[in-house]
């Protein structure tokens, strides 16, 4: 009594006699082995099995069981395995002649660095070692070989599919091409082929070294990107979210600088949260991208991040445009500037005078003391009532005139020149010359009182050669010394100075 077996051919289940199954299995195994030895055989095998299933569906009898006769009839229709494969290869060659054009690709089977020379050799049916030598010689002696190689590396795709390999090899794309060994000679001369093989091995060794070296450099660059990105992110978050920024220039030697405090006097209160939030987005997104690309360079992983990248770019553009609009609306009051200048001569009988402070801002008079970034001699004060005050900027300069004198410039800003001049005129700053003493107020209230609009007071004190100056400690924090000298902790007030051609020197 015959047994029946359930089998699956191309997704269709059949019942088949056990003796018919043995013959069918041997036939399909031989066809499978032969198809796997030809280019594109996997796809052709799927089509072959689908055709076999179609024949069995049409030929099985009333019982629905595939018999030995059905298998013999199928083999007669489909043909012997060697005939099937030969016909398939012939169709491939004919299809290639009629429908496929030659194209140059990078050859992944002849790769040392990027497969450029291998692709040219495969396209021209020549040993790629000679093209590698050509690239090296033109690089060493002329310099352009390297750039041509890089350009071809970027522009030529890889022959990673069967269709591309057929276009690259042409009619030579057959079983022997698929199974050829790397570095195999193609010239037909044993001596030349042996030399080419030796050179290819040398190039491969050098190529491996260069690839390893390149990988090490990429890892180092990726690590630097990650570290710098994380460090800058920490600084941004500490300054804009946690209100901490002692890392700014000059802040370590003065009070801690706070960005949010400066925002509160530069822009309207309702705009401060928007400026902070938009600034974080504009600054943090590129840094996050920097960290992400650094991690990708280190670990060489691939991710489908196109959608995320596009969304991040759109978000960054929106935030940048919004921040620009907000800052523009807030900065319109700084568009134009003007100044009002007053001057006075310092009378002295013994070529010496004193610079001291008039009204000072004591700690119990202000709520916050904000250092202006990058200028440690300029301070902004805010009182509990919301009034904004500023310190003056005092400069001591050399003059060729016979008597010392002082110039006080009140600078104002506005959306027009007229508004700027009006704001400069509204600045109330007191200074007095009494005999040999120049008294300068250590602060002045900002016009409008609640927001700093760029109002500044600059006091220039011009001193002839040989004059002695006593700088009182009360005014010393606001003085910028001449000739580019900065104030250091040991340059304290409460001492006499002498003006020379080279600037102030201690007496």
C-alpha positions, 0 to 999 in steps of 0.5 A: 500500500502506497503512502502519501506525503504532504509537501509545500511547493512555492507556497502550495501544499500537495499530497504526493505518493512516497515513490513519486516524492523520492523522484521529485526530491532528487530532481529538485535538488539537482536543479537547485544545485545547478541554479545556485552556480549561475548569476541570478539563480536564486530568483530563477529557482523561485520562478522554476518552483512556481512553474512546477506547482502550476503543472501539478495543480493542473495535472493531478487526478480526481484523488488530488494526489500527485503520482509518479506519472504526474512527476514524469509528465512535469519533468518532460515539460520542464526538461532535464536540469542541465537543459534548464540551466543552459537555457537560462544562461542563454537567455541571460546573455541574450537579454544582456546583449539586447537590453543592458548597457555597460556602466562603470562601478566600484567593484566590491570583489576587487577592493583594497580601499574603495574598489575604484581601481578594481572597478576600472580593471573589471570594466576594461578586463585588465588587472587593477594593479596597473591602475593602482600604480597609476593612481600612486604615481600621479599622486606622488609626482603630480598630486592630482591622482589622489583627488581623482581617486577621491572624486571617483570614490564619491561619484561611482556607486558600488556594484552591489547587485547582480544587475550592476555586476552585469553592467560592469563586467559585460558579457564576461559576467558568468560563472567563472567571473563569479568564482574567480579568486581575488588578484587573479591575473588577466593578461595571459602572461605568467610572468606579468601576472605573477608580478601583478599578484605580488604588487596586489598583495603589497597594495592590500597590506598597505590598504589594510594599514591605511584603513586601520589608520583611518579608522583610528583617526575617525574614532579620535575625531568622533571622541573629540566631537562627543566630548566637545558637544557634551561640554558645550551642552553642559555650559549652555544648560548651566548658564541658561537653565541653572543660571550659573556661568562662572566660566565666562571671561572675567567672572572668576575674578568678580561676581558670578555672571548670570545670563538670565539677569542680563536678559532681565535688563536688556529685554522686556520681562515677557520676552525673557522666557522665549529668548531663553527657550529659543536660545537653548533650541538654537544652540543645543540642537546642533550640539546634539547632532555633533554628539550623535555624529561623533557616536556614529563615527566611534561605533560605526552603526547605521540608523534610519535617522532621515526623518528625525534629521529633517524634523530637527532641521525644521525645528531649528530653522523655526526656532532660529527665525523666531529668536531672530524676530524676538531679538530684532523687536527688542533690539530696535531701541539700540539701532541708532546712537548719539552722545552729549559731551561736557568737559572741564579743566582740573585746577592744580598748583603742584601738578597733582590731583585726586580722583575719587567717587561721589555718590556710590551704590552701596550693597543695601541700595541694589537688589542685583549687581550684574557684570557686563560680559567681556568688560569687567569695569561695567556693572548694571544694578537693579533695585528692588523697585525695578530701577536700573542703574549703571556704573561709568567707564573711566579712562585715564589718557595721556595728553600734550596739553599743559593742564589736565582736564576731564571729558564726560560723554553721555551715550544714548541709543534709540530707534532713531537718531533723534530718540538716541540724542534725546535719551543721551540728554536724559542721562543724569550723571553728577561729577564735580571738579573742586580745586585739585579733586575730581569727584565722579559718581559711581553710578547713574540711573538709566532713562526709563528706569526699568530697562537698559537701552545701551545708555553709558557714561564714559569719562576720559581724564587727560593728564600731561607728563609728570602729573601725579594722580591719587586714585581713591579705592572707591573709584578704582573698580571702574577705571580702565588703565591706559596702554592696554593694561588690565586691572589685576588684584594687586593693582589696587587703589589708594596710591599715587600714580605718575603719568609718563609717555608710556602711561601710568606708573606707580609713584 
